[in-house]
Amino acid sequence: MSSCILFICQHPNVDPVVTEVARELGRAVLHATSLEDGLAHVQRQAFALVLVGYAGDPEGMLADVAAVRSNARSSLTPIVAIGLPLPMPMPHEALYDAGVIAVLTAPLSPAILRAKARFYTAAFDTQIERSRAEAALDDTSRRLARIIEAAELGIWSWNIGADRVEADERVAGVFGVPPDERSSAPLARYLAAIHPDDVASTLAEIRAAIAACGAYGATYRIRLAGGGWRWIIARGHVDTDGQGNAGAVRGVIIDATRQLEAEQQLRASEERYRTVFNSIDDGLCVIDMLFDTHGAPCNYRFIETNPAFIAHTGLVDAVGKTARELVPGLEQHWFDMYGRVATTGEPVRFENEAKGLSRWYDVYATRLGGPSSHRVAVLFTDVTERRRSDAALRQMATDLSEANRLKTEFLATLAHELRNPLAPIRSGLQFIRRAPGDAAAVSRVHEIMERQLDHLVVLVDDLLDVARIHRGQVELRLEPVDLATVVNAALETSMPLIQAARHSVDLRLPAMALPLLADPTRLTQVISNLLNNAARYTPKGGHIALYAERDGDEALITVTDNGIGIAPDALEAVFRMFTQVGQAQQPGSGGLGIGLSLVRSLVELHGGSVRADSAGTNAGSRFTVRLPLASEPASAAPPATRTLPAGVVPPRSVLVVDDNRDAAETLAALLSMLGHSAPVANDGHQALRMLPGLMPDVVFLDLGMPGMSGYEVARAIRADARYAPVRLVALTGWGGEADRERTAQAGFDAHLTKPATVEAIEDVLRQMT
């Protein structure tokens, strides 16, 4: 039972992995469901390994480990904590401080447990074997000492000239010589009892001693009376006569059978130890601590290393060399830790970094030998990748938490920003309903409602742009353009917001054209967003500067303000989604926190870059955009003009199809007011039923209808030759290039994005002639 594994866990059943590994190793498992039962087992017997299972109570597990470690009977027994969940309910260090030498998390890995258990139990068996062998050697030595002390040696004397051996009773008995021949038998009679393989060497030793008239010594085997062999050690010296010639050989014999067998067992035990030492996949080494003249640990020398040592450290041919020779930059804490183990004899378990090796290690160290020994056995594992993974997981958790916080703030801001334009629109509608006769007031309310609706459309467009960019659905319409044209268009777009805040603007453009190959609409959006940002975060009556110039092969656009500024640590954060760094200093400044993110994305799509600079809070800000210049100057393109036919759009028959009844009725009312006939269908099936009787000129068709989508309705219409003259207009909230291509492929003649303006509707109807 001394080689059993003790499993302490409150769970009623033993983990199957523990049972299987123990069976493979030929070990029995003793299960203690409480600490008291476990300690009772420890008092009764020694265990090769103690496993402490996690049962949901971190403090209880620490207490169990500490109690087993502090027990005198198990103070040096390896303790492994198993079954802990991830993330760990307690720090690794707490378990190591309590006394474990390894921590295995759930689910339990049979391979890892098998490797650990094999090493610890094999080391235990080796220790037991060694202890038994050493005990046998000690016993033999004591017996020999008593024999020598009591003169109980076999004594013999060989007269060389007469070839006559005189032996005492013990020698005669060992060699099987009858009592009556003890004083007269020739040497050959004794040689006959020696193992045939040992006779020649024994004779050679005798002859060499005679020739030198010196000492004689031989070790050989003697046949036992009942069969088998015993080992004999023979020692003696050559006596000379008066003329200096060898006359006799006198000596003693000692039965060394038990001693030699013990040595053989010790060698076998050492071989098993070496096999385990070399086969374990953890790094393992034995070091000899070196101390300075003041007794402080200053270095250590490698005495033994296993093959895995190289893989875990990268150090080759370490045996015989010191740590400072191999790793000159190794930190002092390693010498202090191992020096403490060597001087106190207390084993330690810890994790620490070896910066000189650029690695982290999980280490168990224990002293070898007694108090005077300075040798330490070190079992270690390279856990660098695990530490990096842990750090990456912690960073990921931090990033996710920050992203969640930003999104929460963004949703709150979005709700606020959407309510801002919706509130005056609702109030205006209520005013018109109650005072429709006040034409002047109604006109002012209309202007307010249109302005707020435009603001609402801008917010939605920004959100859609960000979504498209993140999905990779934004395609730039590149064309030669002069930067000055784009800058003037952006300034014109942002001027209402700038004038409302009473800011002054300093515009500087170069005398020569700066040609770009760019999407003028998107580039105007970039500069306008920067101007709007400056206007929002600059107190009223501030100053904004917009400069454009050439810098080598790049165009340089700078927007500077004297507003609230940006803290140095937030300069990069302003470009992240949903970030509003200046909201605390300038409350109510508005915006969704996506404008600058949109700016960076659009600039990078053009192959450029954008950066923010600020001297700090209340020190103003500067945003710099760099764009690659085109190789050829942009030709001055004439301003786009619309050639509209004279007169009013002739009345048309228009079928409005939309599952949103309010949207359908409102559009139908608007078309009726413009002089068109506009019946309504609220789903695709109803629209197809109405078509034969109406034969409309144009169908305004919503795409996202339940039951039968607008695409399906369009395909059905285009499949019927009767409706070839009918023109189809897609009416949808999706306005990207890919969306327009899809509607064109489905047979639509035009594409309107909700909410459509009266001008856009009239333009489409003009094109339907």
Secondary structure, DSSP 8 states (H G I E B T S, - for coil): -TT-EEEE-SSSS--HHHHHHHHHTT--EEEESSHHHHHHHHHH---SEEEEE--S-HHHHHHHHHHHHHSGGGTTS-EEEEEE-SS-SS-HHHHHHHT-SEEEESS--HHHHHHHHHHHHHHHHHHHHHHHHHHHHHHHHHHHHHHHHTT--EEEEEETTTTEEEE-HHHHHHHT--GGGTTT--HHHHHTTB-HHHHHHHHHHHHHHHHHT-EEEEEEEEE-TTSSEEEEEEEEEEEE-TTS-EEEEEEEEEE-HHHHHHHHHHHHHHHHHHHHHHH-SSEEEEEEEEE-TTS-EEEEEEEEE-THHHHHH---S-TT-BHHHH-TT--HHHHHHHHHHHHH---EEEEEEETTTTEEEEEEEEEESSTT--EEEEEEEE-HHHHHHHHHHHHHHHHHHHHHHHHHHHHHHHHHHHHHHHHHHHHHHHHHHH-TT-HHHHHHHHHHHHHHHHHHHHHHHHHHHHHHHHHT------EEEEHHHHHHHHHHHHHHHHHHTT-EEEEE--SS--EEEE-HHHHHHHHHHHHHHHHHTS-TT-EEEEEEEEETTEEEEEEEE-SS---GGGTTGGGSTT--TTTTTSTT----S-HHHHHHHHHHHTT-EEEEE-SSTTS-EEEEEEEE--SS-------------SS-----BEEEE-S-HHHHHHHHHHHHHTT-B--EESSHHHHHHHHHHH--SEEEEES--SSS-HHHHHHHHHT-GGGTT-EEEEEES--SHHHHHHHHHTT-SEEEESS--HHHHHHHHHHT-
